[in-house]
């Protein structure tokens, strides 16, 4: 969950599934890559942002797609964005401006819901749950 100046970074997908919907910069790991290395690489590839990865935030089991989604908290080093070919655009959103009705996946919306709650409570997890 990349953040700069209290704004959350989201990318609009230029690929299927869920073309033209918003997501965190994310993707599949490369062979011999750590989850943190993958998070940094995917963020750079999809948004152009350079991030410092922080604590683990959510681990979400998605059994119907045989996937596990892992999201870390991250701080962007600056506000520069240069979306790659998998993104139609990238933008930083104030919490109240997040496009909740146009998010790509349930793991994104539930992680964002946890993040908003964490901002209010100070409990930044980590959280683990399964999407049915």
LINJO-V263140 format. One record per residue. N is the residue number from 0. PSI is psi in degrees with one decimal (999 if undefined). OMEGA is omega as a letter, one per 40 degrees, with the letter a starting at -180 (* if undefined). BURIAL is I if it has 16 or more other C-alpha atoms within 10 Angstrom, else O. Layout:
BEGIN
n:N psi:PSI omega:OMEGA burial:BURIAL
n:N psi:PSI omega:OMEGA burial:BURIAL
END
This chain:
BEGIN
n:0 psi:88.5 omega:a burial:I
n:1 psi:135.4 omega:a burial:I
n:2 psi:142.2 omega:i burial:I
n:3 psi:126.6 omega:i burial:I
n:4 psi:43.9 omega:i burial:O
n:5 psi:16.0 omega:i burial:O
n:6 psi:141.6 omega:a burial:I
n:7 psi:134.0 omega:i burial:I
n:8 psi:126.8 omega:i burial:I
n:9 psi:152.0 omega:i burial:I
n:10 psi:140.6 omega:i burial:I
n:11 psi:122.6 omega:a burial:I
n:12 psi:133.0 omega:i burial:I
n:13 psi:11.9 omega:a burial:I
n:14 psi:160.4 omega:i burial:O
n:15 psi:154.1 omega:e burial:O
n:16 psi:160.9 omega:i burial:O
n:17 psi:40.7 omega:i burial:O
n:18 psi:140.3 omega:i burial:O
n:19 psi:26.3 omega:i burial:I
n:20 psi:161.6 omega:a burial:I
n:21 psi:144.2 omega:a burial:I
n:22 psi:166.5 omega:i burial:I
n:23 psi:153.9 omega:i burial:I
n:24 psi:121.6 omega:a burial:I
n:25 psi:167.5 omega:i burial:I
n:26 psi:-169.1 omega:a burial:O
n:27 psi:146.1 omega:i burial:O
n:28 psi:152.9 omega:i burial:O
n:29 psi:159.6 omega:i burial:O
n:30 psi:140.8 omega:i burial:O
n:31 psi:20.1 omega:a burial:O
n:32 psi:137.5 omega:i burial:O
n:33 psi:164.2 omega:i burial:O
n:34 psi:-36.1 omega:i burial:O
n:35 psi:-42.8 omega:i burial:I
n:36 psi:-41.7 omega:i burial:O
n:37 psi:-40.9 omega:i burial:I
n:38 psi:-44.4 omega:i burial:I
n:39 psi:-46.6 omega:a burial:I
n:40 psi:-48.1 omega:a burial:I
n:41 psi:-38.5 omega:i burial:I
n:42 psi:-44.4 omega:i burial:I
n:43 psi:-46.2 omega:a burial:I
n:44 psi:-41.0 omega:a burial:I
n:45 psi:-22.4 omega:a burial:I
n:46 psi:-19.3 omega:a burial:I
n:47 psi:-1.1 omega:a burial:I
n:48 psi:141.3 omega:i burial:I
n:49 psi:128.5 omega:a burial:I
n:50 psi:153.8 omega:i burial:I
n:51 psi:114.6 omega:a burial:O
n:52 psi:132.8 omega:i burial:I
n:53 psi:-137.8 omega:a burial:O
n:54 psi:151.2 omega:i burial:O
n:55 psi:135.3 omega:a burial:I
n:56 psi:-55.8 omega:i burial:I
n:57 psi:143.2 omega:i burial:I
n:58 psi:118.1 omega:a burial:I
n:59 psi:117.1 omega:i burial:I
n:60 psi:129.3 omega:i burial:I
n:61 psi:77.5 omega:a burial:I
n:62 psi:-31.1 omega:a burial:O
n:63 psi:-18.0 omega:i burial:O
n:64 psi:7.7 omega:a burial:O
n:65 psi:43.1 omega:a burial:O
n:66 psi:158.3 omega:i burial:O
n:67 psi:124.2 omega:i burial:O
n:68 psi:125.4 omega:a burial:I
n:69 psi:123.9 omega:i burial:I
n:70 psi:131.6 omega:i burial:I
n:71 psi:156.5 omega:i burial:I
n:72 psi:143.1 omega:a burial:I
n:73 psi:151.3 omega:i burial:I
n:74 psi:126.3 omega:i burial:I
n:75 psi:142.7 omega:a burial:I
n:76 psi:-20.5 omega:i burial:O
n:77 psi:-177.8 omega:a burial:O
n:78 psi:9.2 omega:a burial:O
n:79 psi:130.9 omega:i burial:O
n:80 psi:141.0 omega:i burial:I
n:81 psi:80.5 omega:a burial:O
n:82 psi:141.5 omega:i burial:I
n:83 psi:-170.2 omega:a burial:I
n:84 psi:-18.0 omega:i burial:O
n:85 psi:-1.6 omega:a burial:I
n:86 psi:133.1 omega:i burial:I
n:87 psi:-35.2 omega:i burial:I
n:88 psi:165.6 omega:i burial:I
n:89 psi:143.7 omega:a burial:I
n:90 psi:153.6 omega:i burial:I
n:91 psi:133.7 omega:a burial:I
n:92 psi:132.4 omega:i burial:I
n:93 psi:152.0 omega:a burial:O
n:94 psi:-44.0 omega:a burial:O
n:95 psi:-11.2 omega:a burial:O
n:96 psi:3.6 omega:i burial:O
n:97 psi:132.1 omega:a burial:I
n:98 psi:71.0 omega:a burial:O
n:99 psi:-33.9 omega:a burial:O
n:100 psi:-2.7 omega:a burial:O
n:101 psi:37.7 omega:i burial:O
n:102 psi:145.3 omega:a burial:I
n:103 psi:-42.5 omega:a burial:I
n:104 psi:156.1 omega:i burial:O
n:105 psi:-32.3 omega:i burial:O
n:106 psi:-29.2 omega:i burial:I
n:107 psi:-50.3 omega:a burial:I
n:108 psi:-40.6 omega:a burial:I
n:109 psi:-36.4 omega:i burial:O
n:110 psi:-39.4 omega:i burial:I
n:111 psi:-38.1 omega:i burial:I
n:112 psi:-42.8 omega:i burial:O
n:113 psi:-39.7 omega:a burial:I
n:114 psi:-45.5 omega:i burial:I
n:115 psi:-44.3 omega:i burial:O
n:116 psi:-39.9 omega:i burial:O
n:117 psi:-37.3 omega:i burial:O
n:118 psi:-35.8 omega:a burial:O
n:119 psi:-34.7 omega:a burial:O
n:120 psi:-21.8 omega:a burial:O
n:121 psi:0.5 omega:i burial:O
n:122 psi:100.1 omega:a burial:O
n:123 psi:27.4 omega:i burial:I
n:124 psi:-151.4 omega:e burial:O
n:125 psi:157.7 omega:i burial:O
n:126 psi:140.7 omega:i burial:O
n:127 psi:131.0 omega:i burial:O
n:128 psi:168.9 omega:a burial:O
n:129 psi:133.3 omega:i burial:O
n:130 psi:125.1 omega:i burial:O
n:131 psi:999 omega:* burial:O
END
